[in-house]
Amino acid sequence: MEFIDLKTQRSILGSKIDNAVLNVINHGQFILGPEVSQLEEALSKFTQSKHVITCANGTDALVMVLLAWGIGPGDAVIVPSFTFVATAEAVCLTGATPVFVDVKEDYNIDTEALPEAVKTAEACGLKPKAIIPVDLFGLPADYEKIKKFAHPLELKVLADAAQSMGAELEGRRVGTLADATTTSFFPAKPLGCYGDGGAIFTDDDELADSLRSIRLHGKGRDKYDNVRVGLNSRLDTIQAAILLQKLTIFEDEIEKRQRVADFYFDNLPSSITLPQISDTKKSVFAQFTVRLDERDLAAQGLSKNNIPNQVYYKTPLHRQTAYKTYPQSVAECKMSEKLSADVLSLPMHPYLSDEDQALIANVFKTMFS
Ligand SMILES: *Cc1c(COP(=O)(O)O)cnc(C)c1O
């Protein structure tokens, strides 16, 4: 059994992927070749976002938006403590300071804690500039509430959708829910390539222009006319060609993920806490993450039965060596700490067989009866 099965998808796409890669090798436009703009158009159609700017990875995508907004030293950016490190790392790389805020039981940023985070930033002499909600495990954050709080204070909202490509809030797809949205095509993400890749989504024309410049060394008329400090951050044409093929089966894969999730919801014992998905949202279940008191014992029990499992994330960012000196919004991020101690992610991918699903449910039933 695989935790995330990329081999089945590979065999389904088969020669389509081979031909797509071969075609790039033959036409030879490895950097910003035609497949890159084709993919940007396809993703624009898929998300309904006006602009899509692909780049080298999901971390650069975050850095690029912060740079384009002019965020840097002396500025504060509010980020959840319970997330993958890249969310906060991107803030630090611009010279700005992350202010950690707690999350709720649905794993996403606690909107009620935002006012306190702004106060904390100001008490540190920092100017709050933006909030980065994370769609953790594939579930969109509460963007309407976040924007309602952020926009009157002139705070930008940057959605870290590295885990939630294809997810929805009130019928709208991720990519259109914030001032800008970033994603990652790291192989294990819901829409992954065969290496590193990322993209930025926005309806803002000016931001899109800046981002196209930033990804190419701050180009003006061309890359030898440098109007700002930028990065070298393009999506390889080969990766774009692979993603174009994967996108053709992505909707079907999202449905299949939902079917696996539905099985888990119906068959896992009631003594464990299942993901909380409000009925205005559609998750893509980048991870199916449950909570249990005896997490480490349960993990051992699953492993003994050859059921792969992972803990995302064992340490909240405000406790990490590199980040513990940065301000925390409230003295502690209590829920983030609790989650780090009791979350466990189960196998989740579109091709998890009925037999494997049944085995997982049975092992849980045996452990918890
Ligand atoms: C994977 C991930 C990133 C970074 O993406 P990369 O493409 O690996 O740089 C950022 N934020 C979150 C929440 C992620 O899960």
The ligand as an SDF file (V2000), in Angstrom:
LIG
                    3D

 15 15  0  0  0  0  0  0  0  0999 V2000
    4.6970   22.2320   -0.1310 C   0  0  0  0  0  0  0  0  0  0  0  0
    4.3340   23.4950    0.5460 C   0  0  0  0  0  0  0  0  0  0  0  0
    4.9690   24.7290    0.2580 C   0  0  0  0  0  0  0  0  0  0  0  0
    6.1880   24.8490   -0.6030 C   0  0  0  0  0  0  0  0  0  0  0  0
    6.1520   24.3010   -1.8330 O   0  0  0  0  0  0  0  0  0  0  0  0
    7.5090   23.8780   -2.5900 P   0  0  0  0  0  0  0  0  0  0  0  0
    7.0670   23.7170   -4.0020 O   0  0  0  0  0  0  0  0  0  0  0  0
    7.9930   22.6100   -1.9720 O   0  0  0  0  0  0  0  0  0  0  0  0
    8.4880   24.9980   -2.4260 O   0  0  0  0  0  0  0  0  0  0  0  0
    4.4890   25.8780    0.8490 C   0  0  0  0  0  0  0  0  0  0  0  0
    3.4790   25.8400    1.7280 N   0  0  0  0  0  0  0  0  0  0  0  0
    2.8620   24.6950    2.0620 C   0  0  0  0  0  0  0  0  0  0  0  0
    1.7220   24.7400    3.0170 C   0  0  0  0  0  0  0  0  0  0  0  0
    3.2750   23.4830    1.5000 C   0  0  0  0  0  0  0  0  0  0  0  0
    2.6570   22.3470    1.8500 O   0  0  0  0  0  0  0  0  0  0  0  0
  1  2  1  0
  2  3  1  0
  2 14  2  0
  3  4  1  0
  3 10  2  0
  4  5  1  0
  5  6  1  0
  6  7  2  0
  6  8  1  0
  6  9  1  0
 10 11  1  0
 11 12  2  0
 12 13  1  0
 12 14  1  0
 14 15  1  0
M  END
$$$$
